[in-house]
Amino acid sequence: MLDNARYRHCKLLLDHAAAHGITLLFLPPYSPNLNLIERLWKFIKKDCLNGRYYPTHQQFQAAVLESLATINTRHQEALKATLTLNFQMFHNVQLLAA
């Protein structure tokens, strides 16, 4: 899953992916909510920062690393719904002018 940065559409990358049987899935423009890493960072931010204060950078860093280290154990169920490629799609939708 890739954003639409110009360099991700270069012929070298596209040819390399095709040669190795890799299907590239490009996200629509202006859609960070569809990017899985953005959703993971949002989850980590909520887990580490939600109403918490860390007096030192080291304590903050330790909290982030702890959250990342427990993704497959403590956070596994919560992330199943967050990190999925199942999205509601809308096709042929007419937008109303304001």
Phi and psi in radians as a Rosetta constraint file:
Dihedral C 1 N 2 CA 2 C 2 CIRCULARHARMONIC -2.250 0.35
Dihedral N 2 CA 2 C 2 N 3 CIRCULARHARMONIC 2.608 0.35
Dihedral C 2 N 3 CA 3 C 3 CIRCULARHARMONIC -1.354 0.35
Dihedral N 3 CA 3 C 3 N 4 CIRCULARHARMONIC 3.123 0.35
Dihedral C 3 N 4 CA 4 C 4 CIRCULARHARMONIC -1.695 0.35
Dihedral N 4 CA 4 C 4 N 5 CIRCULARHARMONIC 0.565 0.35
Dihedral C 4 N 5 CA 5 C 5 CIRCULARHARMONIC -1.013 0.35
Dihedral N 5 CA 5 C 5 N 6 CIRCULARHARMONIC 2.455 0.35
Dihedral C 5 N 6 CA 6 C 6 CIRCULARHARMONIC -0.965 0.35
Dihedral N 6 CA 6 C 6 N 7 CIRCULARHARMONIC -0.719 0.35
Dihedral C 6 N 7 CA 7 C 7 CIRCULARHARMONIC -1.175 0.35
Dihedral N 7 CA 7 C 7 N 8 CIRCULARHARMONIC -0.291 0.35
Dihedral C 7 N 8 CA 8 C 8 CIRCULARHARMONIC -1.370 0.35
Dihedral N 8 CA 8 C 8 N 9 CIRCULARHARMONIC -0.168 0.35
Dihedral C 8 N 9 CA 9 C 9 CIRCULARHARMONIC -1.826 0.35
Dihedral N 9 CA 9 C 9 N 10 CIRCULARHARMONIC 0.175 0.35
Dihedral C 9 N 10 CA 10 C 10 CIRCULARHARMONIC -1.209 0.35
Dihedral N 10 CA 10 C 10 N 11 CIRCULARHARMONIC 2.619 0.35
Dihedral C 10 N 11 CA 11 C 11 CIRCULARHARMONIC -1.025 0.35
Dihedral N 11 CA 11 C 11 N 12 CIRCULARHARMONIC -0.691 0.35
Dihedral C 11 N 12 CA 12 C 12 CIRCULARHARMONIC -1.025 0.35
Dihedral N 12 CA 12 C 12 N 13 CIRCULARHARMONIC -0.818 0.35
Dihedral C 12 N 13 CA 13 C 13 CIRCULARHARMONIC -1.166 0.35
Dihedral N 13 CA 13 C 13 N 14 CIRCULARHARMONIC -0.789 0.35
Dihedral C 13 N 14 CA 14 C 14 CIRCULARHARMONIC -1.091 0.35
Dihedral N 14 CA 14 C 14 N 15 CIRCULARHARMONIC -0.739 0.35
Dihedral C 14 N 15 CA 15 C 15 CIRCULARHARMONIC -1.149 0.35
Dihedral N 15 CA 15 C 15 N 16 CIRCULARHARMONIC -0.721 0.35
Dihedral C 15 N 16 CA 16 C 16 CIRCULARHARMONIC -1.101 0.35
Dihedral N 16 CA 16 C 16 N 17 CIRCULARHARMONIC -0.779 0.35
Dihedral C 16 N 17 CA 17 C 17 CIRCULARHARMONIC -1.091 0.35
Dihedral N 17 CA 17 C 17 N 18 CIRCULARHARMONIC -0.796 0.35
Dihedral C 17 N 18 CA 18 C 18 CIRCULARHARMONIC -1.095 0.35
Dihedral N 18 CA 18 C 18 N 19 CIRCULARHARMONIC -0.705 0.35
Dihedral C 18 N 19 CA 19 C 19 CIRCULARHARMONIC -1.131 0.35
Dihedral N 19 CA 19 C 19 N 20 CIRCULARHARMONIC -0.455 0.35
Dihedral C 19 N 20 CA 20 C 20 CIRCULARHARMONIC -1.811 0.35
Dihedral N 20 CA 20 C 20 N 21 CIRCULARHARMONIC 0.192 0.35
Dihedral C 20 N 21 CA 21 C 21 CIRCULARHARMONIC 1.217 0.35
Dihedral N 21 CA 21 C 21 N 22 CIRCULARHARMONIC 0.476 0.35
Dihedral C 21 N 22 CA 22 C 22 CIRCULARHARMONIC -1.691 0.35
Dihedral N 22 CA 22 C 22 N 23 CIRCULARHARMONIC 2.199 0.35
Dihedral C 22 N 23 CA 23 C 23 CIRCULARHARMONIC -1.618 0.35
Dihedral N 23 CA 23 C 23 N 24 CIRCULARHARMONIC 2.135 0.35
Dihedral C 23 N 24 CA 24 C 24 CIRCULARHARMONIC -1.584 0.35
Dihedral N 24 CA 24 C 24 N 25 CIRCULARHARMONIC 2.243 0.35
Dihedral C 24 N 25 CA 25 C 25 CIRCULARHARMONIC -1.932 0.35
Dihedral N 25 CA 25 C 25 N 26 CIRCULARHARMONIC 1.947 0.35
Dihedral C 25 N 26 CA 26 C 26 CIRCULARHARMONIC -1.639 0.35
Dihedral N 26 CA 26 C 26 N 27 CIRCULARHARMONIC 2.335 0.35
Dihedral C 26 N 27 CA 27 C 27 CIRCULARHARMONIC -1.354 0.35
Dihedral N 27 CA 27 C 27 N 28 CIRCULARHARMONIC 2.626 0.35
Dihedral C 27 N 28 CA 28 C 28 CIRCULARHARMONIC -1.159 0.35
Dihedral N 28 CA 28 C 28 N 29 CIRCULARHARMONIC 2.730 0.35
Dihedral C 28 N 29 CA 29 C 29 CIRCULARHARMONIC -1.073 0.35
Dihedral N 29 CA 29 C 29 N 30 CIRCULARHARMONIC 2.619 0.35
Dihedral C 29 N 30 CA 30 C 30 CIRCULARHARMONIC 0.979 0.35
Dihedral N 30 CA 30 C 30 N 31 CIRCULARHARMONIC 0.802 0.35
Dihedral C 30 N 31 CA 31 C 31 CIRCULARHARMONIC -2.376 0.35
Dihedral N 31 CA 31 C 31 N 32 CIRCULARHARMONIC 1.045 0.35
Dihedral C 31 N 32 CA 32 C 32 CIRCULARHARMONIC -1.101 0.35
Dihedral N 32 CA 32 C 32 N 33 CIRCULARHARMONIC -0.390 0.35
Dihedral C 32 N 33 CA 33 C 33 CIRCULARHARMONIC -1.141 0.35
Dihedral N 33 CA 33 C 33 N 34 CIRCULARHARMONIC -0.352 0.35
Dihedral C 33 N 34 CA 34 C 34 CIRCULARHARMONIC -1.560 0.35
Dihedral N 34 CA 34 C 34 N 35 CIRCULARHARMONIC -0.222 0.35
Dihedral C 34 N 35 CA 35 C 35 CIRCULARHARMONIC -1.415 0.35
Dihedral N 35 CA 35 C 35 N 36 CIRCULARHARMONIC 2.081 0.35
Dihedral C 35 N 36 CA 36 C 36 CIRCULARHARMONIC -1.039 0.35
Dihedral N 36 CA 36 C 36 N 37 CIRCULARHARMONIC -0.648 0.35
Dihedral C 36 N 37 CA 37 C 37 CIRCULARHARMONIC -1.177 0.35
Dihedral N 37 CA 37 C 37 N 38 CIRCULARHARMONIC -0.584 0.35
Dihedral C 37 N 38 CA 38 C 38 CIRCULARHARMONIC -1.138 0.35
Dihedral N 38 CA 38 C 38 N 39 CIRCULARHARMONIC -0.674 0.35
Dihedral C 38 N 39 CA 39 C 39 CIRCULARHARMONIC -1.218 0.35
Dihedral N 39 CA 39 C 39 N 40 CIRCULARHARMONIC -0.620 0.35
Dihedral C 39 N 40 CA 40 C 40 CIRCULARHARMONIC -1.131 0.35
Dihedral N 40 CA 40 C 40 N 41 CIRCULARHARMONIC -0.785 0.35
Dihedral C 40 N 41 CA 41 C 41 CIRCULARHARMONIC -1.104 0.35
Dihedral N 41 CA 41 C 41 N 42 CIRCULARHARMONIC -0.653 0.35
Dihedral C 41 N 42 CA 42 C 42 CIRCULARHARMONIC -1.090 0.35
Dihedral N 42 CA 42 C 42 N 43 CIRCULARHARMONIC -0.729 0.35
Dihedral C 42 N 43 CA 43 C 43 CIRCULARHARMONIC -1.116 0.35
Dihedral N 43 CA 43 C 43 N 44 CIRCULARHARMONIC -0.808 0.35
Dihedral C 43 N 44 CA 44 C 44 CIRCULARHARMONIC -1.092 0.35
Dihedral N 44 CA 44 C 44 N 45 CIRCULARHARMONIC -0.736 0.35
Dihedral C 44 N 45 CA 45 C 45 CIRCULARHARMONIC -1.054 0.35
Dihedral N 45 CA 45 C 45 N 46 CIRCULARHARMONIC -0.785 0.35
Dihedral C 45 N 46 CA 46 C 46 CIRCULARHARMONIC -1.124 0.35
Dihedral N 46 CA 46 C 46 N 47 CIRCULARHARMONIC -0.725 0.35
Dihedral C 46 N 47 CA 47 C 47 CIRCULARHARMONIC -1.145 0.35
Dihedral N 47 CA 47 C 47 N 48 CIRCULARHARMONIC -0.666 0.35
Dihedral C 47 N 48 CA 48 C 48 CIRCULARHARMONIC -1.627 0.35
Dihedral N 48 CA 48 C 48 N 49 CIRCULARHARMONIC -0.555 0.35
Dihedral C 48 N 49 CA 49 C 49 CIRCULARHARMONIC -1.901 0.35
Dihedral N 49 CA 49 C 49 N 50 CIRCULARHARMONIC -0.217 0.35
Dihedral C 49 N 50 CA 50 C 50 CIRCULARHARMONIC -1.029 0.35
Dihedral N 50 CA 50 C 50 N 51 CIRCULARHARMONIC 1.652 0.35
Dihedral C 50 N 51 CA 51 C 51 CIRCULARHARMONIC 1.254 0.35
Dihedral N 51 CA 51 C 51 N 52 CIRCULARHARMONIC 0.385 0.35
Dihedral C 51 N 52 CA 52 C 52 CIRCULARHARMONIC -2.036 0.35
Dihedral N 52 CA 52 C 52 N 53 CIRCULARHARMONIC 2.625 0.35
Dihedral C 52 N 53 CA 53 C 53 CIRCULARHARMONIC -2.199 0.35
Dihedral N 53 CA 53 C 53 N 54 CIRCULARHARMONIC 2.334 0.35
Dihedral C 53 N 54 CA 54 C 54 CIRCULARHARMONIC -2.014 0.35
Dihedral N 54 CA 54 C 54 N 55 CIRCULARHARMONIC 2.039 0.35
Dihedral C 54 N 55 CA 55 C 55 CIRCULARHARMONIC -1.152 0.35
Dihedral N 55 CA 55 C 55 N 56 CIRCULARHARMONIC -0.420 0.35
Dihedral C 55 N 56 CA 56 C 56 CIRCULARHARMONIC -2.257 0.35
Dihedral N 56 CA 56 C 56 N 57 CIRCULARHARMONIC 2.743 0.35
Dihedral C 56 N 57 CA 57 C 57 CIRCULARHARMONIC -1.101 0.35
Dihedral N 57 CA 57 C 57 N 58 CIRCULARHARMONIC -0.635 0.35
Dihedral C 57 N 58 CA 58 C 58 CIRCULARHARMONIC -1.093 0.35
Dihedral N 58 CA 58 C 58 N 59 CIRCULARHARMONIC -0.689 0.35
Dihedral C 58 N 59 CA 59 C 59 CIRCULARHARMONIC -1.185 0.35
Dihedral N 59 CA 59 C 59 N 60 CIRCULARHARMONIC -0.703 0.35
Dihedral C 59 N 60 CA 60 C 60 CIRCULARHARMONIC -1.099 0.35
Dihedral N 60 CA 60 C 60 N 61 CIRCULARHARMONIC -0.819 0.35
Dihedral C 60 N 61 CA 61 C 61 CIRCULARHARMONIC -1.065 0.35
Dihedral N 61 CA 61 C 61 N 62 CIRCULARHARMONIC -0.722 0.35
Dihedral C 61 N 62 CA 62 C 62 CIRCULARHARMONIC -1.097 0.35
Dihedral N 62 CA 62 C 62 N 63 CIRCULARHARMONIC -0.680 0.35
Dihedral C 62 N 63 CA 63 C 63 CIRCULARHARMONIC -1.139 0.35
Dihedral N 63 CA 63 C 63 N 64 CIRCULARHARMONIC -0.737 0.35
Dihedral C 63 N 64 CA 64 C 64 CIRCULARHARMONIC -1.132 0.35
Dihedral N 64 CA 64 C 64 N 65 CIRCULARHARMONIC -0.800 0.35
Dihedral C 64 N 65 CA 65 C 65 CIRCULARHARMONIC -1.112 0.35
Dihedral N 65 CA 65 C 65 N 66 CIRCULARHARMONIC -0.657 0.35
Dihedral C 65 N 66 CA 66 C 66 CIRCULARHARMONIC -1.114 0.35
Dihedral N 66 CA 66 C 66 N 67 CIRCULARHARMONIC -0.757 0.35
Dihedral C 66 N 67 CA 67 C 67 CIRCULARHARMONIC -1.096 0.35
Dihedral N 67 CA 67 C 67 N 68 CIRCULARHARMONIC -0.771 0.35
Dihedral C 67 N 68 CA 68 C 68 CIRCULARHARMONIC -1.142 0.35
Dihedral N 68 CA 68 C 68 N 69 CIRCULARHARMONIC -0.656 0.35
Dihedral C 68 N 69 CA 69 C 69 CIRCULARHARMONIC -1.203 0.35
Dihedral N 69 CA 69 C 69 N 70 CIRCULARHARMONIC -0.406 0.35
Dihedral C 69 N 70 CA 70 C 70 CIRCULARHARMONIC -1.832 0.35
Dihedral N 70 CA 70 C 70 N 71 CIRCULARHARMONIC 0.309 0.35
Dihedral C 70 N 71 CA 71 C 71 CIRCULARHARMONIC -1.032 0.35
Dihedral N 71 CA 71 C 71 N 72 CIRCULARHARMONIC -0.777 0.35
Dihedral C 71 N 72 CA 72 C 72 CIRCULARHARMONIC -1.433 0.35
Dihedral N 72 CA 72 C 72 N 73 CIRCULARHARMONIC -0.067 0.35
Dihedral C 72 N 73 CA 73 C 73 CIRCULARHARMONIC -2.079 0.35
Dihedral N 73 CA 73 C 73 N 74 CIRCULARHARMONIC -1.382 0.35
Dihedral C 73 N 74 CA 74 C 74 CIRCULARHARMONIC -1.135 0.35
Dihedral N 74 CA 74 C 74 N 75 CIRCULARHARMONIC -0.627 0.35
Dihedral C 74 N 75 CA 75 C 75 CIRCULARHARMONIC -1.751 0.35
Dihedral N 75 CA 75 C 75 N 76 CIRCULARHARMONIC 0.044 0.35
Dihedral C 75 N 76 CA 76 C 76 CIRCULARHARMONIC -0.982 0.35
Dihedral N 76 CA 76 C 76 N 77 CIRCULARHARMONIC -0.840 0.35
Dihedral C 76 N 77 CA 77 C 77 CIRCULARHARMONIC -1.155 0.35
Dihedral N 77 CA 77 C 77 N 78 CIRCULARHARMONIC -0.741 0.35
Dihedral C 77 N 78 CA 78 C 78 CIRCULARHARMONIC -1.126 0.35
Dihedral N 78 CA 78 C 78 N 79 CIRCULARHARMONIC -0.607 0.35
Dihedral C 78 N 79 CA 79 C 79 CIRCULARHARMONIC -1.406 0.35
Dihedral N 79 CA 79 C 79 N 80 CIRCULARHARMONIC -0.311 0.35
Dihedral C 79 N 80 CA 80 C 80 CIRCULARHARMONIC -1.004 0.35
Dihedral N 80 CA 80 C 80 N 81 CIRCULARHARMONIC -0.727 0.35
Dihedral C 80 N 81 CA 81 C 81 CIRCULARHARMONIC -1.415 0.35
Dihedral N 81 CA 81 C 81 N 82 CIRCULARHARMONIC -0.482 0.35
Dihedral C 81 N 82 CA 82 C 82 CIRCULARHARMONIC -1.385 0.35
Dihedral N 82 CA 82 C 82 N 83 CIRCULARHARMONIC -0.737 0.35
Dihedral C 82 N 83 CA 83 C 83 CIRCULARHARMONIC -1.803 0.35
Dihedral N 83 CA 83 C 83 N 84 CIRCULARHARMONIC 1.275 0.35
Dihedral C 83 N 84 CA 84 C 84 CIRCULARHARMONIC -2.305 0.35
Dihedral N 84 CA 84 C 84 N 85 CIRCULARHARMONIC 2.721 0.35
Dihedral C 84 N 85 CA 85 C 85 CIRCULARHARMONIC -1.684 0.35
Dihedral N 85 CA 85 C 85 N 86 CIRCULARHARMONIC 0.146 0.35
Dihedral C 85 N 86 CA 86 C 86 CIRCULARHARMONIC -1.493 0.35
Dihedral N 86 CA 86 C 86 N 87 CIRCULARHARMONIC 1.875 0.35
Dihedral C 86 N 87 CA 87 C 87 CIRCULARHARMONIC -2.147 0.35
Dihedral N 87 CA 87 C 87 N 88 CIRCULARHARMONIC 2.617 0.35
Dihedral C 87 N 88 CA 88 C 88 CIRCULARHARMONIC -1.360 0.35
Dihedral N 88 CA 88 C 88 N 89 CIRCULARHARMONIC 2.184 0.35
Dihedral C 88 N 89 CA 89 C 89 CIRCULARHARMONIC -1.857 0.35
Dihedral N 89 CA 89 C 89 N 90 CIRCULARHARMONIC 2.477 0.35
Dihedral C 89 N 90 CA 90 C 90 CIRCULARHARMONIC -2.073 0.35
Dihedral N 90 CA 90 C 90 N 91 CIRCULARHARMONIC 2.089 0.35
Dihedral C 90 N 91 CA 91 C 91 CIRCULARHARMONIC -1.978 0.35
Dihedral N 91 CA 91 C 91 N 92 CIRCULARHARMONIC 2.526 0.35
Dihedral C 91 N 92 CA 92 C 92 CIRCULARHARMONIC 0.937 0.35
Dihedral N 92 CA 92 C 92 N 93 CIRCULARHARMONIC 0.836 0.35
Dihedral C 92 N 93 CA 93 C 93 CIRCULARHARMONIC -1.689 0.35
Dihedral N 93 CA 93 C 93 N 94 CIRCULARHARMONIC 2.278 0.35
Dihedral C 93 N 94 CA 94 C 94 CIRCULARHARMONIC -1.606 0.35
Dihedral N 94 CA 94 C 94 N 95 CIRCULARHARMONIC 2.291 0.35
Dihedral C 94 N 95 CA 95 C 95 CIRCULARHARMONIC -1.572 0.35
Dihedral N 95 CA 95 C 95 N 96 CIRCULARHARMONIC 2.446 0.35
Dihedral C 95 N 96 CA 96 C 96 CIRCULARHARMONIC -1.534 0.35
Dihedral N 96 CA 96 C 96 N 97 CIRCULARHARMONIC 2.334 0.35
Dihedral C 96 N 97 CA 97 C 97 CIRCULARHARMONIC -1.331 0.35
Dihedral N 97 CA 97 C 97 N 98 CIRCULARHARMONIC 2.455 0.35
